[in-house]
């Protein structure tokens, strides 16, 4: 598939165009320059054309060792990967001293370059369109990424460079610029089909506090400097997805922005980054909560685990920077003991020591991820559940409420992902929380469901398995 990279200085509208072409609000967009830092790929559609689109950080002149310099290096990688380059300028602002050297950069790449004059709606952009000829990149395409104006011109400019499969051809939709946004990522397909499909990538989201080493870990896993890293906290802003293979099994990894305590989040941009991370949790199957082993189980770490459990996702805890720990055996035993008390809602959650920088423990982490996924999908027969329930009720019957005995009749598993059980009987709306917790903990232990969220819902009504009732 043809790859198209969007290149330009900061704040010319690259991410807005990216979102329009993929039809989803994947990239964060804000009025301030420099919002995008990592390069992001997506499947784009423009009329009958289908291609891969790359959103990039704004090009700036900077020292190679600085954050801006590392961002520029990521953009240069995107230029090297691309088959076609969309070089974007701001038509309202016109040419700036920064545009010419960057135009020379894309020209030297030897790739086909399409000059896109964005923000060209109305008369304000006319002067900028005429100025764009001075770049020597051919006729500029007037465009508005915000409003979708000029889409047919962009289609015509791209068509010679994008291969089209005959069966995929379809008439160009004139209302393309007005298409409704889809919230990303896309909704789940059938759960049972997903679990049984060996070709379906397992969605794994990695979350944690800022500077926990999430991007470093992902880079080491995929074997390339795909994500921007550095000593500065909070480098990652967008949730970036990358493809990964572990022992022949496909995985889709999602690197997220670090999440601080809510009280410390003041800037709009950081709020947008956190919302993007929360969305990645909701659409994940397994969530790896990455802790800094030198300062583990801070209050925010516990909050993130609790958040993941409430979203119903299975959890794996990664102890990153394990190479910096002196007493490894002592600390691991201590942390596992702490987890059993502090994280009772996901009792038995796997805790995996690792080093993203050194690449140690990645195999153990992925083994724990796939094991947790299997537990999350586990189904238990109704007969086994009710044999277990009979023993549990005999050992510890539910308490009486206002002189009336709570009668539990039977239990069944309603669904998996996460394991969800329905408890039937009388007076169950008065069942104490402590007794519900007792049932969940026993369920977890009896049927080997460590670390996964368990849902227990109560229902009134009669037991359909009661033969005497049905005979009567």
C-alpha positions in Angstrom: 0.0 0.0 0.0 1.2 3.5 -0.8 2.5 5.5 2.1 1.9 9.3 2.2 3.7 11.5 4.8 2.4 14.9 5.9 5.3 17.3 6.4 5.5 20.9 7.4 6.5 23.3 10.1 4.5 23.4 13.4 0.8 24.5 13.5 0.0 24.4 9.8 -2.8 21.8 10.2 -1.1 18.4 9.7 -2.9 16.6 12.4 -6.3 18.0 11.4 -5.7 16.7 7.8 -4.6 13.3 9.3 -7.8 13.0 11.3 -9.9 13.9 8.3 -8.3 11.3 6.0 -8.5 8.5 8.5 -12.1 9.5 9.5 -11.3 9.3 13.2 -10.1 11.7 15.9 -6.8 9.8 16.4 -4.4 12.7 16.6 -4.6 15.5 19.3 -5.4 18.9 17.8 -4.9 22.2 19.5 -4.2 25.9 18.4 -0.8 25.9 20.0 2.2 24.8 17.9 4.2 21.6 18.6 1.3 19.4 19.9 2.4 16.4 17.8 5.7 14.8 18.8 5.6 11.2 17.7 4.9 10.1 14.1 1.6 8.4 13.8 0.3 6.1 11.1 -3.3 5.4 10.0 -5.3 3.9 7.2 -6.6 6.7 5.0 -9.5 6.9 2.5 -9.9 9.7 -0.1 -12.7 8.9 -2.5 -11.6 5.7 -4.3 -8.0 5.9 -3.0 -6.7 3.8 -0.1 -3.3 4.5 1.4 -1.3 4.7 4.6 -1.0 8.2 6.0 1.8 9.4 8.4 1.3 12.4 10.7 4.5 14.0 11.8 5.9 16.6 14.3 6.4 20.1 12.9 9.9 20.6 11.4 12.1 23.0 13.4 15.7 23.9 13.3 17.1 22.6 16.6 20.1 20.9 18.2 20.0 17.1 17.5 20.2 16.2 21.2 17.3 18.5 22.2 13.6 17.4 22.3 12.9 19.4 19.1 15.9 17.8 17.4 14.7 14.3 18.3 11.3 15.2 17.0 12.8 16.3 13.7 14.7 13.0 13.5 11.4 11.1 13.7 10.0 13.3 10.9 13.0 12.6 8.7 12.4 8.8 9.2 8.8 9.4 8.0 10.1 11.1 4.9 12.4 8.2 4.2 9.5 5.7 4.6 7.0 7.6 2.4 6.3 7.0 -1.2 4.6 10.5 -1.6 5.0 13.6 0.5 2.3 16.2 1.2 4.2 19.4 2.1 1.9 21.7 3.9 2.0 25.4 4.4 -0.3 27.9 6.1 -1.9 29.9 3.3 -3.2 32.6 5.7 0.2 33.3 7.2 2.0 32.9 3.9 5.6 31.7 3.5 7.9 32.1 6.5 11.7 31.8 6.6 11.2 28.2 8.0 9.3 27.0 4.9 12.1 27.3 2.3 14.8 25.1 4.0 12.2 22.4 4.8 11.0 22.5 1.2 14.6 21.9 0.1 14.7 18.9 2.5 11.7 17.2 1.0 12.9 18.0 -2.5 16.3 16.4 -1.8 14.5 13.2 -0.8 13.7 12.5 -4.4 10.1 11.5 -3.6 7.0 13.0 -5.4 5.9 16.1 -3.5 2.5 17.6 -3.4 2.4 21.2 -2.1 -0.7 21.7 0.0 -1.7 25.3 0.9 -3.9 24.7 4.0 -6.3 27.2 5.6 -7.1 28.5 2.1 -10.8 29.1 2.8 -12.0 32.6 2.0 -9.9 35.5 0.6 -7.4 35.5 3.4 -5.5 32.6 1.9 -5.1 33.9 -1.7 -1.8 35.8 -1.1 -0.3 32.7 0.6 -1.3 30.5 -2.3 0.5 32.8 -4.8 3.6 33.0 -2.5 3.8 29.2 -2.4 5.0 29.1 -6.0 8.3 30.5 -4.7 9.1 27.1 -3.1 9.6 25.5 -6.5 7.4 22.5 -5.6 4.9 23.0 -8.4 1.3 24.2 -8.3 0.0 24.5 -4.8 -3.3 22.7 -4.0 -5.7 25.1 -2.1 -7.2 23.2 0.8 -9.0 23.5 4.1 -8.3 20.5 6.5 -10.8 22.0 9.0 -13.7 22.3 6.6 -12.8 19.7 3.9 -12.7 22.2 1.1 -10.4 21.3 -1.8 -10.8 17.5 -1.3 -11.4 16.8 -5.0 -8.2 18.7 -5.9 -6.2 16.7 -3.4 -7.7 13.5 -4.8 -6.7 14.5 -8.3 -3.1 15.4 -7.2 -2.7 12.1 -5.3 -4.3 9.7 -7.8 -1.2 9.3 -10.1 0.8 8.0 -7.1 -1.6 5.7 -5.3 -2.3 2.2 -6.5 -6.0 1.3 -6.6 -7.3 -2.3 -6.6 -10.1 -2.5 -9.1 -12.5 -4.1 -6.7 -12.0 -1.3 -4.2 -12.9 1.5 -6.7 -16.0 3.4 -5.8 -17.5 6.7 -7.0 -16.1 9.8 -5.3 -18.4 11.0 -2.5 -18.8 14.8 -2.9 -19.9 15.0 0.7 -16.6 13.6 1.9 -15.6 16.8 3.6 -18.7 16.7 5.7 -18.4 13.1 6.9 -19.2 12.5 10.5 -16.4 11.7 12.9 -16.0 8.3 14.4 -14.7 8.0 17.9 -11.4 6.0 17.8 -10.6 3.2 18.3 -13.4 1.4 16.4 -16.0 -0.7 18.3 -15.4 -4.3 19.2 -16.5 -7.1 16.9 -18.0 -10.3 18.2 -16.1 -11.3 21.4 -16.2 -15.1 20.8 -15.0 -14.7 17.2 -12.2 -12.4 18.4 -10.9 -14.9 21.0 -10.9 -17.8 18.6 -9.2 -15.9 15.8 -5.4 -16.6 15.9 -4.8 -13.8 13.4 -6.5 -11.1 15.4 -3.9 -8.9 17.2 -4.2 -8.8 20.9 -4.7 -5.2 22.0 -2.3 -4.3 24.8 -2.3 -0.8 26.3 0.7 0.4 28.4 -0.1 3.0 31.0 1.7 4.6 34.0 2.9 7.8 35.6 5.0 10.2 33.5 8.6 9.0 33.1 7.9 5.4 34.0 9.6 4.2 30.8 6.6 3.2 28.7 8.0 4.5 25.3 11.4 3.0 26.1 9.9 -0.4 26.7 7.8 -0.3 23.5 10.9 0.7 21.5 12.9 -2.2 22.9 10.0 -4.7 22.3 9.7 -3.8 18.6 13.5 -3.4 18.1 13.5 0.2 16.7 13.4 3.8 17.9 9.8 4.2 16.9 8.7 6.4 19.8 10.3 9.6 21.0 12.1 9.1 24.3 14.3 11.2 26.6 15.0 12.2 30.1 12.2 14.8 30.1 8.9 13.7 31.8 5.7 13.8 29.7 7.2 13.6 26.2 4.4 11.3 24.9 1.2 13.2 24.2 -0.8 11.1 21.7 -1.6 7.4 22.2 0.5 5.7 19.5 -0.2 2.2 18.3 2.5 -0.1 16.9 2.4 -3.7 15.6 4.4 -6.4 17.4 4.9 -10.1 17.1 5.6 -12.4 20.1 6.3 -16.0 19.4 4.4 -15.7 16.1 1.3 -14.2 17.8 0.2 -10.7 16.6 0.0 -7.9 19.1 -1.1 -4.3 18.8 0.7 -2.2 21.4 -0.6 1.2 22.5 1.8 3.6 24.1 0.1 6.3 26.1 0.8 9.6 27.8 1.8 9.5 31.4 -1.1 10.2 33.8 -0.6 12.4 36.8 -3.0 13.0 39.7 -6.1 14.8 38.5 -5.5 17.7 40.9 -2.1 18.5 39.1 -3.6 18.5 35.6 -4.4 22.1 34.7 -3.4 22.6 31.0 -6.0 21.8 28.3 -3.4 19.8 26.3 -2.6 17.5 29.2 -6.3 16.9 29.8 -6.7 15.9 26.2 -3.7 13.6 26.5 -5.2 11.9 29.6 -8.5 11.5 27.9 -6.7 9.8 25.0 -5.0 7.5 27.4 -8.4 6.7 29.1 -9.9 5.9 25.7 -7.0 3.5 25.0 -7.7 1.7 28.3 -11.4 1.2 27.4 -10.7 -0.3 24.1 -7.8 -2.5 25.3 -8.0 -6.2 26.1 -5.0 -6.3 28.5 -3.6 -3.3 30.3 0.0 -3.2 31.5 0.4 -0.8 34.4 4.1 0.2 34.3 5.6 1.2 37.7 8.9 2.7 38.4 10.6 0.0 40.6 12.6 2.7 42.4 9.4 4.4 43.7 6.7 1.7 43.3 3.0 1.8 44.4 2.6 5.5 44.7 -1.0 6.5 45.1 -1.3 7.3 41.4 -0.2 3.8 40.6 -3.0 2.3 42.7 -5.5 4.7 41.1 -4.5 3.5 37.6 -4.9 -0.2 38.6 -8.3 0.6 40.1 -9.3 2.5 37.0 -8.4 -0.4 34.8 -10.3 -2.8 37.0 -13.4 -0.6 36.9 -13.2 -0.6 33.1 -13.3 -4.4 33.2 -9.8 -4.9 31.6 -7.4 -7.5 32.8 -4.3 -6.1 34.5 -0.6 -7.0 34.4 1.8 -4.9 36.6 5.3 -4.3 35.2 8.1 -3.2 37.5 10.3 -1.2 35.2 13.9 0.0 35.9 14.4 -3.3 37.8 18.1 -3.1 36.9 18.4 -0.1 39.3 17.2 -2.2 42.3 19.8 -3.6 44.7 17.9 -6.1 46.8 15.8 -7.6 44.0 14.4 -10.7 45.9 13.6 -8.8 49.0 11.8 -6.0 47.2 9.8 -8.3 44.9 8.5 -10.3 47.9 7.6 -7.0 49.7 5.8 -5.6 46.7 3.8 -8.8 46.2 2.7 -8.7 49.8 1.7 -5.0 49.4 -0.2 -5.8 46.3 -2.3 -8.4 48.0 -3.5 -5.8 50.6 -3.6 -2.6 48.4 -5.1 -4.2 45.3 -7.6 -6.7 46.7 -10.0 -6.0 43.8 -7.4 -7.7 41.4 -6.0 -10.2 43.9 -3.3 -12.4 42.4 -2.4 -9.8 39.7 0.9 -10.8 38.0 3.8 -8.6 39.0 6.7 -8.8 36.5 10.1 -7.2 37.1 11.7 -5.9 33.9 14.0 -3.3 32.4 12.8 -1.5 29.2 16.2 0.0 28.7 18.1 -3.3 28.9 15.4 -5.4 27.4 15.2 -7.8 30.4 12.0 -9.5 31.4 10.0 -8.7 28.2 9.4 -12.4 27.5 8.1 -12.9 31.0 5.9 -9.8 30.6 4.3 -11.1 27.4 3.8 -14.6 28.8 1.9 -12.9 31.7 -0.1 -10.8 29.2 -1.3 -13.8 27.2 -2.1 -15.8 30.4 -4.1 -12.9 31.8 -6.0 -12.7 28.5 -6.9 -16.3 28.7 -8.2 -15.9 32.3 -10.2 -12.8 31.2 -11.9 -15.0 28.5 -12.5 -18.0 30.7 -16.0 -19.6 30.9 -17.1 -21.9 33.7 -20.0 -24.4 33.4 -23.2 -23.7 35.4 -22.9 -27.2 37.0 -19.4 -26.6 38.3 -20.4 -23.1 39.6 -23.4 -24.5 41.6 -21.4 -27.4 43.0 -18.9 -24.8 44.3 -21.8 -22.6 45.5 -23.3 -25.4 47.6 -20.0 -25.9 49.5 -19.5 -22.1 50.0 -23.1 -21.7 51.4 -22.6 -24.6 53.7 -19.4 -23.3 55.1 -20.6 -19.7 55.5 -24.4 -19.1 54.9 -25.5 -15.5 54.2 -26.7 -13.5 57.3 -30.3 -12.8 58.1 -31.6 -9.3 57.5 -34.4 -8.0 59.7 -35.2 -11.5 60.8 -35.6 -12.8 57.3 -33.1 -15.3 55.9 -31.5 -14.4 52.6 -31.9 -17.4 50.3 -29.4 -17.9 47.5 -30.8 -20.4 44.9 -28.2 -20.7 42.2 -25.5 -18.9 40.1 -24.5 -18.9 36.5 -21.8 -17.2 34.4 -23.5 -14.5 32.2 -20.5 -13.6 30.1 -16.7 -13.4 29.9 -14.4 -10.4 29.2 -14.4 -9.9 32.2 -15.9 -13.0 33.9 -19.4 -11.9 35.0 -21.7 -14.0 37.2 -25.4 -13.8 38.0 -26.6 -14.8 41.5 -30.3 -15.7 41.9 -32.3 -15.9 45.0 -34.5 -14.0 47.5 -33.7 -10.8 49.4 -30.5 -10.4 47.4 -30.8 -6.6 47.4 -30.1 -6.8 51.2 -27.0 -9.0 50.7 -24.1 -7.3 52.6 -21.1 -6.1 50.6 -18.8 -8.1 52.8 -20.6 -11.3 51.8 -20.5 -10.4 48.1 -16.7 -9.9 48.5 -16.5 -13.3 50.2 -18.2 -14.9 47.2 -15.9 -13.1 44.7 -12.7 -14.0 46.6 -13.8 -17.7 46.7 -14.7 -17.7 43.0 -11.3 -16.3 42.2 -9.5 -18.9 44.2 -11.7 -21.9 43.3 -11.7 -21.4 39.5 -8.2 -19.9 39.2 -9.1 -16.3 38.1 -6.0 -14.3 39.4 -5.8 -10.6 38.7 -8.8 -10.3 36.5 -11.9 -8.2 37.3 -14.9 -10.3 38.5 -18.4 -8.9 38.2 -21.2 -10.4 40.4 -24.8 -9.3 39.7 -27.8 -10.3 41.9 -31.2 -11.3 40.4 -34.5 -12.1 42.0 -36.7 -15.0 40.8 -37.1 -18.7 40.9 -34.5 -21.3 40.0 -35.2 -22.7 36.5 -33.1 -25.8 37.4 -35.5 -26.7 40.2 -37.3 -29.8 39.0 -40.0 -29.8 41.7 -41.0 -26.3 40.8 -41.3 -27.1 37.1 -43.2 -30.3 37.8 -45.7 -28.4 39.9 
